[in-house]
Amino acid sequence: MTFFENLLASFLLTGIFSILLLSLLYLRSLDPKYILKVNIFYAAGAGLSLGYIFASWGASRYVLSLIALTTFVLLVMKRYSRRLLISYGVTAGIGLLMAVSVPKLGFSFLREFEVKRETLNSQLH
């Protein structure tokens, strides 16, 4: 297997499956037909899936941005509910806690957005 084939196979096995699982669990956690405890359970599962993506995939910020974008679109559509706040908080919280616990990422993972912005500003001037 070449490097590209290995990279593609690992993305298909971990990336696609985890993204689909994250999307399913996050959207299920927003469903109003379930009681709040069930919604929190689904949000925790989505957070675990997000944490797995952080640990296994280098472009994991993209997935977190998609969850944030989904939440923002629901807010703009005036579909805010307590479930949305709880689901997003639990999902992002568990996912980021797992990301920080990965030795390769550490706490610098949370500070990199700011570093990239400062680097971009210094390059523009």
MIBA-12232 format. One record per residue (C-alpha): x, y negated, z; residue number from 1. Coordinates in Angstrom, 1 decimal, decimal comma. Layout:
BEGIN
<atom <X; Y; Z>; NUM>
...
END
This chain:
BEGIN
<atom <0,0; 0,0; 0,0>; 1>
<atom <1,3; -3,4; -0,8>; 2>
<atom <1,1; -6,3; 1,6>; 3>
<atom <-1,9; -7,9; -0,2>; 4>
<atom <-3,8; -4,6; -0,2>; 5>
<atom <-3,1; -4,2; 3,5>; 6>
<atom <-4,2; -7,8; 4,2>; 7>
<atom <-7,4; -7,4; 2,2>; 8>
<atom <-8,2; -4,0; 3,9>; 9>
<atom <-7,7; -5,4; 7,4>; 10>
<atom <-9,8; -8,5; 6,6>; 11>
<atom <-12,6; -6,3; 5,3>; 12>
<atom <-12,5; -4,0; 8,3>; 13>
<atom <-12,2; -6,6; 11,0>; 14>
<atom <-13,2; -9,9; 9,5>; 15>
<atom <-16,4; -9,1; 7,6>; 16>
<atom <-17,8; -6,7; 10,2>; 17>
<atom <-17,1; -9,0; 13,1>; 18>
<atom <-18,5; -12,0; 11,3>; 19>
<atom <-21,7; -10,1; 10,5>; 20>
<atom <-22,0; -8,8; 14,0>; 21>
<atom <-21,4; -12,3; 15,4>; 22>
<atom <-24,0; -13,8; 13,1>; 23>
<atom <-26,6; -11,1; 14,0>; 24>
<atom <-26,1; -11,4; 17,7>; 25>
<atom <-26,0; -15,2; 17,8>; 26>
<atom <-29,2; -15,5; 15,7>; 27>
<atom <-30,8; -12,8; 17,8>; 28>
<atom <-29,9; -14,8; 20,9>; 29>
<atom <-31,9; -17,7; 19,6>; 30>
<atom <-35,0; -15,7; 19,0>; 31>
<atom <-37,8; -17,0; 21,3>; 32>
<atom <-39,7; -13,7; 21,4>; 33>
<atom <-37,2; -12,2; 23,9>; 34>
<atom <-36,9; -13,2; 27,5>; 35>
<atom <-34,0; -15,3; 28,6>; 36>
<atom <-32,0; -12,5; 30,1>; 37>
<atom <-32,0; -10,6; 26,8>; 38>
<atom <-31,0; -13,8; 24,9>; 39>
<atom <-28,0; -14,2; 27,3>; 40>
<atom <-27,1; -10,6; 26,7>; 41>
<atom <-27,1; -11,2; 22,9>; 42>
<atom <-25,1; -14,4; 23,4>; 43>
<atom <-22,5; -12,5; 25,5>; 44>
<atom <-22,2; -9,9; 22,7>; 45>
<atom <-21,8; -12,7; 20,2>; 46>
<atom <-19,1; -14,2; 22,4>; 47>
<atom <-17,3; -10,8; 22,6>; 48>
<atom <-17,4; -10,5; 18,8>; 49>
<atom <-16,1; -14,1; 18,5>; 50>
<atom <-13,3; -13,2; 20,9>; 51>
<atom <-12,4; -10,2; 18,8>; 52>
<atom <-12,2; -12,4; 15,7>; 53>
<atom <-9,9; -14,8; 17,6>; 54>
<atom <-7,6; -12,0; 18,6>; 55>
<atom <-7,5; -10,3; 15,2>; 56>
<atom <-7,8; -13,0; 12,5>; 57>
<atom <-5,6; -16,0; 11,9>; 58>
<atom <-8,4; -18,1; 10,3>; 59>
<atom <-10,7; -17,7; 13,3>; 60>
<atom <-11,4; -21,4; 13,7>; 61>
<atom <-13,5; -21,2; 10,6>; 62>
<atom <-16,0; -18,8; 12,3>; 63>
<atom <-16,2; -21,0; 15,4>; 64>
<atom <-16,9; -24,0; 13,1>; 65>
<atom <-19,7; -22,1; 11,4>; 66>
<atom <-21,4; -21,4; 14,7>; 67>
<atom <-21,0; -25,1; 15,7>; 68>
<atom <-22,4; -26,1; 12,3>; 69>
<atom <-25,4; -23,8; 12,7>; 70>
<atom <-26,1; -25,3; 16,1>; 71>
<atom <-25,7; -28,8; 14,8>; 72>
<atom <-28,1; -28,2; 11,9>; 73>
<atom <-30,7; -26,8; 14,3>; 74>
<atom <-30,3; -30,0; 16,4>; 75>
<atom <-30,7; -32,2; 13,3>; 76>
<atom <-33,8; -30,2; 12,4>; 77>
<atom <-35,2; -31,0; 15,9>; 78>
<atom <-35,2; -27,3; 16,9>; 79>
<atom <-33,4; -28,0; 20,2>; 80>
<atom <-34,3; -25,7; 23,0>; 81>
<atom <-32,8; -24,5; 26,2>; 82>
<atom <-32,0; -21,2; 24,5>; 83>
<atom <-29,9; -23,0; 21,9>; 84>
<atom <-27,8; -24,7; 24,6>; 85>
<atom <-27,4; -21,5; 26,6>; 86>
<atom <-26,7; -19,3; 23,6>; 87>
<atom <-24,1; -21,7; 22,1>; 88>
<atom <-22,5; -22,3; 25,5>; 89>
<atom <-22,2; -18,6; 26,4>; 90>
<atom <-21,0; -17,6; 22,9>; 91>
<atom <-18,4; -20,3; 22,6>; 92>
<atom <-17,3; -20,0; 26,3>; 93>
<atom <-16,7; -16,2; 26,2>; 94>
<atom <-15,1; -16,5; 22,8>; 95>
<atom <-12,7; -19,2; 23,8>; 96>
<atom <-11,9; -17,5; 27,1>; 97>
<atom <-10,9; -14,4; 25,2>; 98>
<atom <-8,9; -16,5; 22,7>; 99>
<atom <-6,9; -18,1; 25,6>; 100>
<atom <-6,2; -14,7; 27,1>; 101>
<atom <-4,5; -13,5; 23,8>; 102>
<atom <-0,8; -13,9; 24,4>; 103>
<atom <-0,1; -15,1; 20,9>; 104>
<atom <-2,7; -17,9; 21,1>; 105>
<atom <-2,7; -19,0; 24,7>; 106>
<atom <-3,8; -22,5; 25,9>; 107>
<atom <-2,1; -24,1; 22,9>; 108>
<atom <-5,0; -22,7; 20,8>; 109>
<atom <-7,3; -25,2; 22,5>; 110>
<atom <-4,9; -28,2; 21,9>; 111>
<atom <-4,0; -27,5; 18,3>; 112>
<atom <-7,0; -29,5; 16,9>; 113>
<atom <-5,6; -32,6; 18,5>; 114>
<atom <-2,0; -31,9; 17,4>; 115>
<atom <-3,1; -31,4; 13,8>; 116>
<atom <-5,0; -34,7; 13,9>; 117>
<atom <-2,0; -36,6; 15,3>; 118>
<atom <0,3; -34,9; 12,7>; 119>
<atom <-2,1; -36,0; 9,9>; 120>
<atom <-2,2; -39,6; 11,2>; 121>
<atom <1,6; -39,8; 11,3>; 122>
<atom <1,8; -38,5; 7,8>; 123>
<atom <-0,6; -41,0; 6,5>; 124>
<atom <1,2; -44,0; 7,9>; 125>
END
